[in-house]
Amino acid sequence: MEKLSAAYGQTTILENVSTDTLMGGQLVALLGPNAAGKSTLFRRILGHLKGAGTVHLEGHSKDRPICHMPQDTGVSAALSVYEAVLLSRMQGRSLRVADEDLAQVENTLQYIGISALAQRNIADLSGGQRQLVSAAQAIVQEPEILLLDEPTSALDLHRQIDLLRILRNLADEHKILIILAMHDLGHALRFTDQAIVLNKGTVAAAGLTNEILKPQLLRDVYQVEARIEPCQRGRLQIIIDDVA
Ligand SMILES: Nc1ncnc2c1ncn2[C@@H]1O[C@H](COP(=O)(O)OP(=O)(O)OP(=O)(O)O)[C@@H](O)[C@H]1O
């Protein structure tokens, strides 16, 4: 990303957002307070919003390499989970459904742990179940770049960890670049290798997650007094002492 900007009407939201080259195999946390511009940056990367700057995309092998899971996973269609995931798989492809497509839908439902929901109507699911279906709808497309907007916000603790492990695995084994807008800095420390911190539409910090998440940054960006210390098992933990 090179000097990206974006605006809604006359209101500038993103200014001069640049990053180092992001690579397949990385799980990148896109962090920052509410309204910092995370979802807007996804829209700008996808080209849904125009603005100055350039997104350079190199080395991809598909016509549609990027897949996006939006924050709002509201549903309107009366579809089963299986149909919804298959429909996502077929986006931008020929209308003929091949055996491979059906197999990929089944594999993805199993991978995400929602095979038992396959025949349920998506409108009847709980918020967390729906969020897992949305993740499946993105993953089933086998993208090379995956932009996920707070994909664990409706999940219980166990399923948050499950999904983050799945994403880590997708990045490691399938060399997908995954950018994950998220608020849980502990999860960011544990699962992601890189982080981009947005604050008021500009990049406050970017680099290795465990190098940039420091007390000073948490103070400046989140107005929180915190320490980052290893637990007995050596994992970095964020300990909040106070909020301004
Ligand atoms: N469609 C829109 N029209 C006008 N302003 C918008 C629109 N979408 C977002 N904004 C504004 O742009 C700013 C950035 O919003 P954005 O959704 O990108 O933030 P975010 O970092 O994803 O926030 P959150 O963590 O709360 O999801 C906010 O001030 C928001 O009100």
The ligand as a Gaussian input file, in Angstrom:
#p B3LYP/6-31G(d) Opt

LIG

0 1
 N      -20.490000       5.069000       4.508000
 C      -19.968000       6.022000       5.274000
 N      -20.276000       7.323000       5.077000
 C      -19.740000       8.300000       5.841000
 N      -18.851000       8.073000       6.836000
 C      -18.508000       6.809000       7.074000
 C      -19.029000       5.721000       6.311000
 N      -18.486000       4.561000       6.769000
 C      -17.672000       4.936000       7.786000
 N      -17.680000       6.266000       7.960000
 C      -16.879000       7.018000       8.946000
 O      -15.510000       6.770000       8.695000
 C      -14.779000       6.686000       9.923000
 C      -14.005000       5.381000       9.933000
 O      -14.947000       4.305000       9.974000
 P      -14.459000       2.784000       9.851000
 O      -15.709000       1.959000       9.802000
 O      -13.494000       2.673000       8.763000
 O      -13.717000       2.605000      11.252000
 P      -13.179000       1.287000      11.959000
 O      -11.762000       1.549000      12.337000
 O      -13.450000       0.091000      11.117000
 O      -14.081000       1.284000      13.275000
 P      -14.640000       0.114000      14.233000
 O      -13.470000      -0.425000      15.023000
 O      -15.592000       0.880000      15.118000
 O      -15.325000      -0.909000      13.387000
 C      -15.801000       6.837000      11.043000
 O      -15.764000       8.156000      11.521000
 C      -17.126000       6.540000      10.368000
 O      -18.176000       7.246000      10.980000

